[in-house]
Amino acid sequence: MNWYIEVLKKYAVFSGRARRKEYWYFVLFNLIIYIILSIIDYAINSAILSTIYSLGVLIPSIAVAVRRLHDTNRTGWWLLIGLIPIIGWIVLIIFMVLDSQKGENQYGPNPKGVAA
């Protein structure tokens, strides 16, 4: 849960790098919260809670994804490949599971603190 909160603290920070752990824990807790809110929405016959939540975490979701791409030494513009159905999503998932680039890159120092 700490990783989720840390990402929310960096609400719109698109610079720097995010390790796999930070990205995937954010995705996990984001999914859990969304499912819980969707169940509540279904019970009250509405979609307001999940919609508000989705809009609230849209920018942090994009920001952490951009930082994750930076960690693999790719520009954040690679997120746009996700607009290509299936193939784009597969490419993005592969990028997100790749290990960090060792040492410092143009986006900053390795968040793991490991030297090259």
OpenMM code with the backbone's topology and positions (N, CA, C; nanometers):
from openmm import Vec3, app, unit

residues = "MET ASN TRP TYR ILE GLU VAL LEU LYS LYS TYR ALA VAL PHE SER GLY ARG ALA ARG ARG LYS GLU TYR TRP TYR PHE VAL LEU PHE ASN LEU ILE ILE TYR ILE ILE LEU SER ILE ILE ASP TYR ALA ILE ASN SER ALA ILE LEU SER THR ILE TYR SER LEU GLY VAL LEU ILE PRO SER ILE ALA VAL ALA VAL ARG ARG LEU HIS ASP THR ASN ARG THR GLY TRP TRP LEU LEU ILE GLY LEU ILE PRO ILE ILE GLY TRP ILE VAL LEU ILE ILE PHE MET VAL LEU ASP SER GLN LYS GLY GLU ASN GLN TYR GLY PRO ASN PRO LYS GLY VAL ALA ALA".split()
positions = [
    Vec3(0.0828, -0.1198, 0.0000),
    Vec3(0.0000, 0.0000, 0.0000),
    Vec3(0.0866, 0.1253, 0.0000),
    Vec3(0.2062, 0.1161, 0.0586),
    Vec3(0.2951, 0.2324, 0.0611),
    Vec3(0.3323, 0.2788, -0.0790),
    Vec3(0.3524, 0.1840, -0.1711),
    Vec3(0.3875, 0.2206, -0.3084),
    Vec3(0.2728, 0.2971, -0.3731),
    Vec3(0.1507, 0.2549, -0.3455),
    Vec3(0.0330, 0.3230, -0.4009),
    Vec3(0.0275, 0.4666, -0.3507),
    Vec3(0.0485, 0.4848, -0.2224),
    Vec3(0.0441, 0.6179, -0.1623),
    Vec3(0.1585, 0.7048, -0.2155),
    Vec3(0.2761, 0.6452, -0.2326),
    Vec3(0.3901, 0.7207, -0.2858),
    Vec3(0.3621, 0.7721, -0.4261),
    Vec3(0.2967, 0.6907, -0.5080),
    Vec3(0.2621, 0.7354, -0.6434),
    Vec3(0.1619, 0.8498, -0.6359),
    Vec3(0.0651, 0.8406, -0.5466),
    Vec3(-0.0333, 0.9485, -0.5343),
    Vec3(0.0309, 1.0769, -0.4831),
    Vec3(0.1360, 1.0649, -0.4017),
    Vec3(0.2071, 1.1844, -0.3553),
    Vec3(0.2769, 1.2547, -0.4714),
    Vec3(0.3181, 1.1760, -0.5716),
    Vec3(0.3812, 1.2319, -0.6916),
    Vec3(0.2734, 1.2481, -0.7991),
    Vec3(0.1616, 1.3083, -0.7649),
    Vec3(0.0403, 1.3109, -0.8466),
    Vec3(0.0661, 1.3339, -0.9952),
    Vec3(0.1392, 1.4372, -1.0285),
    Vec3(0.1607, 1.4696, -1.1696),
    Vec3(0.3091, 1.4853, -1.2001),
    Vec3(0.3922, 1.4014, -1.1394),
    Vec3(0.5361, 1.4063, -1.1641),
    Vec3(0.5680, 1.3088, -1.2770),
    Vec3(0.6025, 1.3664, -1.3921),
    Vec3(0.6315, 1.2843, -1.5092),
    Vec3(0.7810, 1.2646, -1.5289),
    Vec3(0.8620, 1.3330, -1.4509),
    Vec3(1.0069, 1.3203, -1.4653),
    Vec3(1.0593, 1.2161, -1.3676),
    Vec3(1.1772, 1.1665, -1.3967),
    Vec3(1.2381, 1.0672, -1.3096),
    Vec3(1.2068, 0.9257, -1.3553),
    Vec3(1.2324, 0.8320, -1.2657),
    Vec3(1.2182, 0.6905, -1.2976),
    Vec3(1.1360, 0.6207, -1.1895),
    Vec3(1.0663, 0.5153, -1.2285),
    Vec3(0.9882, 0.4345, -1.1343),
    Vec3(1.0255, 0.2884, -1.1537),
    Vec3(1.0604, 0.2222, -1.0458),
    Vec3(1.0956, 0.0813, -1.0574),
    Vec3(0.9712, -0.0041, -1.0806),
    Vec3(0.9933, -0.1289, -1.1168),
    Vec3(0.8819, -0.2198, -1.1435),
    Vec3(0.7892, -0.2311, -1.0236),
    Vec3(0.8490, -0.2421, -0.9056),
    Vec3(0.7708, -0.2591, -0.7835),
    Vec3(0.6723, -0.1436, -0.7649),
    Vec3(0.7211, -0.0223, -0.7831),
    Vec3(0.6348, 0.0960, -0.7686),
    Vec3(0.5203, 0.0909, -0.8687),
    Vec3(0.5499, 0.0608, -0.9931),
    Vec3(0.4473, 0.0580, -1.0975),
    Vec3(0.3447, -0.0527, -1.0732),
    Vec3(0.3912, -0.1740, -1.0512),
    Vec3(0.2989, -0.2871, -1.0417),
    Vec3(0.2176, -0.2859, -0.9123),
    Vec3(0.2753, -0.2370, -0.8017),
    Vec3(0.1951, -0.2232, -0.6806),
    Vec3(0.0874, -0.1169, -0.6990),
    Vec3(0.1207, -0.0098, -0.7687),
    Vec3(0.0196, 0.0918, -0.7974),
    Vec3(-0.0926, 0.0315, -0.8820),
    Vec3(-0.0572, -0.0445, -0.9845),
    Vec3(-0.1580, -0.1077, -1.0701),
    Vec3(-0.2445, -0.2035, -0.9886),
    Vec3(-0.1817, -0.2836, -0.9024),
    Vec3(-0.2554, -0.3806, -0.8205),
    Vec3(-0.3563, -0.3114, -0.7284),
    Vec3(-0.3104, -0.2134, -0.6500),
    Vec3(-0.4009, -0.1464, -0.5571),
    Vec3(-0.5053, -0.0639, -0.6302),
    Vec3(-0.4685, -0.0082, -0.7434),
    Vec3(-0.5641, 0.0649, -0.8247),
    Vec3(-0.6767, -0.0278, -0.8703),
    Vec3(-0.6408, -0.1474, -0.9142),
    Vec3(-0.7391, -0.2459, -0.9592),
    Vec3(-0.8291, -0.2915, -0.8441),
    Vec3(-0.7697, -0.3187, -0.7292),
    Vec3(-0.8479, -0.3630, -0.6125),
    Vec3(-0.9491, -0.2559, -0.5712),
    Vec3(-0.9027, -0.1325, -0.5625),
    Vec3(-0.9923, -0.0229, -0.5233),
    Vec3(-1.1022, -0.0046, -0.6266),
    Vec3(-1.0670, -0.0127, -0.7542),
    Vec3(-1.1674, 0.0031, -0.8595),
    Vec3(-1.2726, -0.1082, -0.8533),
    Vec3(-1.2301, -0.2311, -0.8292),
    Vec3(-1.3251, -0.3430, -0.8199),
    Vec3(-1.4194, -0.3226, -0.7015),
    Vec3(-1.3647, -0.2834, -0.5866),
    Vec3(-1.4487, -0.2587, -0.4687),
    Vec3(-1.5503, -0.1487, -0.4968),
    Vec3(-1.5054, -0.0398, -0.5577),
    Vec3(-1.5971, 0.0701, -0.5894),
    Vec3(-1.7012, 0.0279, -0.6928),
    Vec3(-1.6626, -0.0562, -0.7869),
    Vec3(-1.7576, -0.1046, -0.8868),
    Vec3(-1.8649, -0.1924, -0.8233),
    Vec3(-1.8256, -0.2730, -0.7245),
    Vec3(-1.9233, -0.3565, -0.6525),
    Vec3(-2.0210, -0.2686, -0.5759),
    Vec3(-1.9681, -0.1651, -0.5105),
    Vec3(-2.0554, -0.0707, -0.4388),
    Vec3(-2.1468, -0.0002, -0.5378),
    Vec3(-2.0923, 0.0432, -0.6512),
    Vec3(-2.1735, 0.1086, -0.7541),
    Vec3(-2.2847, 0.0161, -0.8033),
    Vec3(-2.2522, -0.1111, -0.8225),
    Vec3(-2.3528, -0.2077, -0.8675),
    Vec3(-2.4632, -0.2231, -0.7634),
    Vec3(-2.4245, -0.2235, -0.6362),
    Vec3(-2.5224, -0.2395, -0.5288),
    Vec3(-2.6176, -0.1204, -0.5201),
    Vec3(-2.5667, -0.0015, -0.5510),
    Vec3(-2.6538, 0.1169, -0.5430),
    Vec3(-2.7049, 0.1589, -0.6813),
    Vec3(-2.6795, 0.0738, -0.7811),
    Vec3(-2.7278, 0.0963, -0.9163),
    Vec3(-2.6794, 0.2307, -0.9714),
    Vec3(-2.5500, 0.2509, -0.9619),
    Vec3(-2.4899, 0.3754, -1.0065),
    Vec3(-2.3498, 0.3439, -1.0591),
    Vec3(-2.2861, 0.4424, -1.1167),
    Vec3(-2.1472, 0.4254, -1.1590),
    Vec3(-2.0657, 0.5465, -1.1174),
    Vec3(-2.1161, 0.6200, -1.0217),
    Vec3(-2.0548, 0.7468, -0.9856),
    Vec3(-1.9219, 0.7292, -0.9114),
    Vec3(-1.9145, 0.6363, -0.8161),
    Vec3(-1.7925, 0.6207, -0.7371),
    Vec3(-1.6746, 0.5746, -0.8220),
    Vec3(-1.6963, 0.4720, -0.9034),
    Vec3(-1.5868, 0.4215, -0.9859),
    Vec3(-1.5471, 0.5229, -1.0932),
    Vec3(-1.6411, 0.5989, -1.1424),
    Vec3(-1.6110, 0.7013, -1.2426),
    Vec3(-1.5273, 0.8134, -1.1816),
    Vec3(-1.5665, 0.8612, -1.0652),
    Vec3(-1.4911, 0.9672, -0.9980),
    Vec3(-1.3509, 0.9177, -0.9634),
    Vec3(-1.3414, 0.7949, -0.9131),
    Vec3(-1.2115, 0.7383, -0.8793),
    Vec3(-1.1233, 0.7280, -1.0045),
    Vec3(-1.1799, 0.6779, -1.1136),
    Vec3(-1.1030, 0.6633, -1.2370),
    Vec3(-1.0497, 0.7973, -1.2864),
    Vec3(-1.1320, 0.8989, -1.2796),
    Vec3(-1.0866, 1.0319, -1.3205),
    Vec3(-0.9805, 1.0856, -1.2254),
    Vec3(-0.9938, 1.0542, -1.0973),
    Vec3(-0.8980, 1.1016, -0.9979),
    Vec3(-0.7602, 1.0403, -1.0114),
    Vec3(-0.7529, 0.9162, -1.0556),
    Vec3(-0.6227, 0.8489, -1.0672),
    Vec3(-0.5719, 0.8442, -1.2112),
    Vec3(-0.6389, 0.9103, -1.3022),
    Vec3(-0.5953, 0.9098, -1.4415),
    Vec3(-0.4561, 0.9704, -1.4571),
    Vec3(-0.4353, 1.0885, -1.4028),
    Vec3(-0.3055, 1.1548, -1.4169),
    Vec3(-0.1948, 1.0788, -1.3432),
    Vec3(-0.2158, 1.0347, -1.2174),
    Vec3(-0.1088, 0.9559, -1.1540),
    Vec3(-0.0784, 0.8262, -1.2284),
    Vec3(-0.1786, 0.7655, -1.2896),
    Vec3(-0.1566, 0.6420, -1.3657),
    Vec3(-0.0676, 0.6680, -1.4868),
    Vec3(-0.0950, 0.7762, -1.5567),
    Vec3(-0.0129, 0.8114, -1.6722),
    Vec3(0.1275, 0.8483, -1.6259),
    Vec3(0.1366, 0.9246, -1.5169),
    Vec3(0.2671, 0.9695, -1.4668),
    Vec3(0.3549, 0.8517, -1.4259),
    Vec3(0.3006, 0.7552, -1.3529),
    Vec3(0.3822, 0.6414, -1.3095),
    Vec3(0.4200, 0.5539, -1.4295),
    Vec3(0.3331, 0.5451, -1.5296),
    Vec3(0.3666, 0.4686, -1.6498),
    Vec3(0.4805, 0.5366, -1.7267),
    Vec3(0.4764, 0.6690, -1.7350),
    Vec3(0.5845, 0.7422, -1.8022),
    Vec3(0.7154, 0.7229, -1.7263),
    Vec3(0.7102, 0.7334, -1.5939),
    Vec3(0.8322, 0.7126, -1.5145),
    Vec3(0.8840, 0.5700, -1.5291),
    Vec3(0.7927, 0.4740, -1.5415),
    Vec3(0.8344, 0.3339, -1.5608),
    Vec3(0.9046, 0.3176, -1.6953),
    Vec3(0.8510, 0.3816, -1.7986),
    Vec3(0.9167, 0.3772, -1.9289),
    Vec3(1.0534, 0.4450, -1.9227),
    Vec3(1.0624, 0.5544, -1.8486),
    Vec3(1.1918, 0.6210, -1.8302),
    Vec3(1.2924, 0.5266, -1.7661),
    Vec3(1.2468, 0.4421, -1.6763),
    Vec3(1.3364, 0.3503, -1.6068),
    Vec3(1.3980, 0.2491, -1.7034),
    Vec3(1.3278, 0.2207, -1.8118),
    Vec3(1.3807, 0.1289, -1.9133),
    Vec3(1.4457, 0.2070, -2.0274),
    Vec3(1.4712, 0.3361, -2.0040),
    Vec3(1.5365, 0.4271, -2.0991),
    Vec3(1.4535, 0.4483, -2.2260),
    Vec3(1.3225, 0.4618, -2.2075),
    Vec3(1.2325, 0.4926, -2.3185),
    Vec3(1.1570, 0.6212, -2.2852),
    Vec3(1.1230, 0.6950, -2.3849),
    Vec3(1.0467, 0.8162, -2.3648),
    Vec3(0.9016, 0.7820, -2.3296),
    Vec3(0.8354, 0.8724, -2.2618),
    Vec3(0.6963, 0.8514, -2.2235),
    Vec3(0.6011, 0.8450, -2.3418),
    Vec3(0.6468, 0.8947, -2.4553),
    Vec3(0.5617, 0.8908, -2.5749),
    Vec3(0.5316, 0.7474, -2.6182),
    Vec3(0.6094, 0.6508, -2.5688),
    Vec3(0.5821, 0.5108, -2.6008),
    Vec3(0.4449, 0.4675, -2.5491),
    Vec3(0.3886, 0.5404, -2.4545),
    Vec3(0.2542, 0.5071, -2.4059),
    Vec3(0.1515, 0.5097, -2.5181),
    Vec3(0.1755, 0.5935, -2.6170),
    Vec3(0.0798, 0.6056, -2.7278),
    Vec3(0.0680, 0.4774, -2.8088),
    Vec3(0.1670, 0.3879, -2.7991),
    Vec3(0.1580, 0.2616, -2.8716),
    Vec3(0.0410, 0.1780, -2.8177),
    Vec3(-0.0011, 0.2080, -2.6940),
    Vec3(-0.1157, 0.1391, -2.6358),
    Vec3(-0.2455, 0.1672, -2.7093),
    Vec3(-0.2459, 0.2678, -2.7954),
    Vec3(-0.3652, 0.2975, -2.8754),
    Vec3(-0.3854, 0.1954, -2.9871),
    Vec3(-0.2808, 0.1196, -3.0171),
    Vec3(-0.2937, 0.0128, -3.1161),
    Vec3(-0.3469, -0.1098, -3.0427),
    Vec3(-0.4666, -0.1552, -3.0777),
    Vec3(-0.5252, -0.2681, -3.0053),
    Vec3(-0.4359, -0.3929, -3.0089),
    Vec3(-0.4372, -0.4631, -2.9024),
    Vec3(-0.3693, -0.5905, -2.8765),
    Vec3(-0.2171, -0.5797, -2.8902),
    Vec3(-0.1647, -0.5520, -3.0086),
    Vec3(-0.0196, -0.5456, -3.0292),
    Vec3(0.0413, -0.4363, -2.9414),
    Vec3(-0.0190, -0.3189, -2.9396),
    Vec3(0.0314, -0.2083, -2.8584),
    Vec3(0.0299, -0.2416, -2.7106),
    Vec3(-0.0759, -0.3069, -2.6659),
    Vec3(-0.0877, -0.3438, -2.5243),
    Vec3(0.0200, -0.4448, -2.4871),
    Vec3(0.0430, -0.5407, -2.5755),
    Vec3(0.1454, -0.6427, -2.5493),
    Vec3(0.2830, -0.5768, -2.5397),
    Vec3(0.3119, -0.4866, -2.6314),
    Vec3(0.4411, -0.4162, -2.6294),
    Vec3(0.4563, -0.3388, -2.4994),
    Vec3(0.3517, -0.2680, -2.4567),
    Vec3(0.3590, -0.1916, -2.3318),
    Vec3(0.3804, -0.2825, -2.2112),
    Vec3(0.3111, -0.3940, -2.2069),
    Vec3(0.3290, -0.4869, -2.0947),
    Vec3(0.4729, -0.5372, -2.0914),
    Vec3(0.5285, -0.5675, -2.2072),
    Vec3(0.6679, -0.6127, -2.2126),
    Vec3(0.7606, -0.5034, -2.1599),
    Vec3(0.7384, -0.3784, -2.2022),
    Vec3(0.8208, -0.2680, -2.1535),
    Vec3(0.8083, -0.2527, -2.0017),
    Vec3(0.6883, -0.2713, -1.9491),
    Vec3(0.6654, -0.2507, -1.8063),
    Vec3(0.7270, -0.3611, -1.7196),
    Vec3(0.7474, -0.4793, -1.7762),
    Vec3(0.8067, -0.5879, -1.6961),
    Vec3(0.9585, -0.5972, -1.7122),
    Vec3(1.0145, -0.5219, -1.8058),
    Vec3(1.1591, -0.5230, -1.8226),
    Vec3(1.2273, -0.4663, -1.6986),
    Vec3(1.3481, -0.5153, -1.6712),
    Vec3(1.4260, -0.4659, -1.5581),
    Vec3(1.4752, -0.3241, -1.5864),
    Vec3(1.5067, -0.2536, -1.4796),
    Vec3(1.5598, -0.1184, -1.4904),
    Vec3(1.6900, -0.1180, -1.5686),
    Vec3(1.7140, -0.0044, -1.6370),
    Vec3(1.8445, 0.0128, -1.6985),
    Vec3(1.9439, 0.0350, -1.5861),
    Vec3(2.0533, -0.0359, -1.5912),
    Vec3(2.1548, -0.0245, -1.4863),
    Vec3(2.2151, 0.1159, -1.4861),
    Vec3(2.2427, 0.1659, -1.3672),
    Vec3(2.3070, 0.2959, -1.3540),
    Vec3(2.2154, 0.4107, -1.3914),
    Vec3(2.2757, 0.5233, -1.4158),
    Vec3(2.2015, 0.6442, -1.4477),
    Vec3(2.1727, 0.6490, -1.5977),
    Vec3(2.0577, 0.7035, -1.6335),
    Vec3(2.0282, 0.7303, -1.7740),
    Vec3(1.9837, 0.8756, -1.7862),
    Vec3(1.9364, 0.9152, -1.9018),
    Vec3(1.9010, 1.0550, -1.9237),
    Vec3(1.7842, 1.1016, -1.8381),
    Vec3(1.7121, 1.0082, -1.7752),
    Vec3(1.5964, 1.0431, -1.6930),
    Vec3(1.6288, 1.0482, -1.5448),
    Vec3(1.7513, 1.0130, -1.5086),
    Vec3(1.7913, 1.0211, -1.3687),
    Vec3(1.8624, 0.8960, -1.3208),
    Vec3(1.8939, 0.8947, -1.1913),
    Vec3(1.9633, 0.7788, -1.1344),
    Vec3(1.8695, 0.6587, -1.1222),
    Vec3(1.9287, 0.5416, -1.1155),
    Vec3(1.8519, 0.4182, -1.0979),
    Vec3(1.7789, 0.4236, -0.9632),
    Vec3(1.6459, 0.4043, -0.9628),
    Vec3(1.5725, 0.4102, -0.8368),
    Vec3(1.6064, 0.2972, -0.7398),
    Vec3(1.6665, 0.1919, -0.7913),
    Vec3(1.7087, 0.0824, -0.7045),
    Vec3(1.8353, 0.1186, -0.6286),
    Vec3(1.9058, 0.2201, -0.6761),
    Vec3(2.0303, 0.2593, -0.6120),
    Vec3(2.1462, 0.1683, -0.6473),
    Vec3(2.1336, 0.0929, -0.7559),
    Vec3(2.2377, -0.0010, -0.7981),
    Vec3(2.3257, 0.0681, -0.9021),
    Vec3(2.4546, 0.0619, -0.8813),
    Vec3(2.5483, 0.1204, -0.9784),
    Vec3(2.5654, 0.0270, -1.0969),
    Vec3(2.6095, 0.0822, -1.2062),
    Vec3(2.6279, 0.0036, -1.3298),
    Vec3(2.7437, -0.0923, -1.3184),
] * unit.nanometer
topology = app.Topology()
chain = topology.addChain("A")
for resn in residues:
    res = topology.addResidue(resn, chain)
    for name in ("N", "CA", "C"):
        topology.addAtom(name, app.Element.getBySymbol(name[0]), res)
